[in-house]
Amino acid sequence: MTLQNETMKQMYASLGISEEIYQYGEKVLAALQERFAKIDKMAEHNQLKVLSAMQKARVSEACLLGTTGYGYNDIGRDTLEEVYAEVFHTESALVRPQITCGTHALALALMSNLRPGDELFSPVGKPYDTLEEVIGIRDSKGSLKEYGISYKQVDLLEDGGFDWEGIRAAIGPKTKLATIQRSKGYQTRPTLSVERIGELISFIKSVKPDVICMVDNCYGEFTEDIEPTDVGADMCVGSLIKNPGGGLAPIGGYIVGTKECVENAAYRLTSPGLGKEVGASRSILQNFYQGLFLSPTVTAGALKGAIFAANLYERLGFKVVPNATEERFDIIQAVEFGTPEGLIAFCEGIQAAAPVDSFVTPEPWDMPGYDSQVIMAAGAFVSGSSIELSADGPLKAPYAVYFQGGLTWQHAKFGILKSLQRCYEKNVVTQIPCQI
Ligand SMILES: *Cc1c(COP(=O)(O)O)cnc(C)c1O
C-alpha cells in the first residue's frame, strides 16, 4: 500500500502536481467517501433505468446502423426516440443530430410551441445568456420578439426562493409557455432540484392549467433519480454534448415531452407535413445509444469532480456555489475568484490537464451569443463538449469560473488538482493547508 502511494505521488509529480497539493487533495477526498457512495447508488439506479428502457424498446443491432437521404423508416432513430421517451417517462421524444446544440434545441421548442400574440414567461429569473437573443431580451434577428411573442420574467427572491405572489400576478391570458431553467448557468443562484421544479409547475398550473411548462434540462440529466418530466413538465430540453450524450455523442440535442409539444418541434425542425418522418441518422446512432448508456456513470463522475472542487476551494477561502456540503442538482461548480487572474489561472490549469490540446493556453474571446468576453478551457475529444472536463467563465465580476465534467472521475480529480497547482504558481492561492 505504501509503495502504491509512493508510485501514485510520483505519477502526479511527473504530471506537474506538487506533493503538497497532492496531499491536500487526498485529505479533502478522505472526508468525502460517504457522499461519493451515495452518488454511486444514484448512478446504479439511473443505469438500470436506461438499460431497462433499451430492453423495453427492443434495441437491436440493426438500430445501430443509420440511414441516408431523407431517412424514411429509420428504425434506429425512431427506436432511440422511444428509449428517450421511456427514460424520461414522456409520450414522445425528438433526438437528432440535426439539432445543433442546446440553444438550438431550446429555440426550437420555444419557436414551435409559441405563436404570435403569445407570451413566454420565466418564473426563475433571467434565462441562460444565449437565450436572451432567442427571446429578444437583447435584440436579435429572428428572435421571438420579432415574431410578436412577448416575454415576462419574475426573478427569484434574494434567498433563491420562488416569488409566488409575483408569479401569480405575472401569469395572464397571453401566458402560453413557462420556461424553467434547472441549472444555474452563468449565474450564482442555486440550481433547482427536480422536487422544487415540481412545486413550481404545480403552482403555475393551479393558476392557469394550460400553460406549457418547459424545463431547460441542460447539465441536470441523471444528477437525480427523477427528471422534471416525472413531476409535471410538459417538455424537457437539452444538449447531447452535455450529460445525456455520455461524452460519446459528437453532436445533437433532444426534446422530450407530450406528443403535441414534440410534434410541434419536429414540424419546425424539418418541415410542416414532414415532422419526425425525415432526418437521416447517417452513422451517428451507435454513439447516441452508447453515450446514453454510459451517461449515468459519466454524470456521476462529473458530480464527484464538482463536489471535490467545492471542498478543495472552499477550504482555501473562496466562495463556491454550490457550497462544499450542499446537495447537487447539476454538474456545474462555480468558484468565485474575484479577480480575472484567478479565473484565468483556473482555466489554464484545466486546459493543461486535458488529453487533447493540453499544450495550448486558453484566452478570453468575444464568443457569439454572450455579452462579455468569455474564457474557456476545453481539451475535449468532442469540440466544446462540456460533459468532458471543461471550465469557462465570463470576464466580469465576480470573476466566477464555471467548472464541469470529466469523462471519468479520475480525470476530473487530476484536472482540479492541476487548476489548484496553477493558481498556486500564479499566486492566486498563496498557502496550501497541511491540515483540514
Ligand atoms: C449549455 C446550456 C445551454 C445552451 O446550450 P449550448 O449547447 O451551449 O447552446 C442552455 N441552457 C443551459 C442551462 C445550459 O447549461
The ligand as an SDF file (V2000), in Angstrom:
LIG
                    3D

 15 15  0  0  0  0  0  0  0  0999 V2000
  -25.3410   24.9000  -22.1160 C   0  0  0  0  0  0  0  0  0  0  0  0
  -26.6350   25.4660  -21.7660 C   0  0  0  0  0  0  0  0  0  0  0  0
  -27.4920   25.9990  -22.7320 C   0  0  0  0  0  0  0  0  0  0  0  0
  -27.1080   26.1540  -24.1650 C   0  0  0  0  0  0  0  0  0  0  0  0
  -26.5300   25.0750  -24.7350 O   0  0  0  0  0  0  0  0  0  0  0  0
  -25.4490   25.2060  -25.9120 P   0  0  0  0  0  0  0  0  0  0  0  0
  -25.2890   23.8040  -26.3090 O   0  0  0  0  0  0  0  0  0  0  0  0
  -24.2220   25.8100  -25.3370 O   0  0  0  0  0  0  0  0  0  0  0  0
  -26.0540   26.0390  -26.9820 O   0  0  0  0  0  0  0  0  0  0  0  0
  -28.7140   26.4540  -22.3040 C   0  0  0  0  0  0  0  0  0  0  0  0
  -29.0710   26.4200  -21.0210 N   0  0  0  0  0  0  0  0  0  0  0  0
  -28.2620   25.9460  -20.0670 C   0  0  0  0  0  0  0  0  0  0  0  0
  -28.7170   25.9500  -18.6400 C   0  0  0  0  0  0  0  0  0  0  0  0
  -27.0230   25.4520  -20.4090 C   0  0  0  0  0  0  0  0  0  0  0  0
  -26.2310   24.9800  -19.4630 O   0  0  0  0  0  0  0  0  0  0  0  0
  1  2  1  0
  2  3  1  0
  2 14  2  0
  3  4  1  0
  3 10  2  0
  4  5  1  0
  5  6  1  0
  6  7  2  0
  6  8  1  0
  6  9  1  0
 10 11  1  0
 11 12  2  0
 12 13  1  0
 12 14  1  0
 14 15  1  0
M  END
$$$$
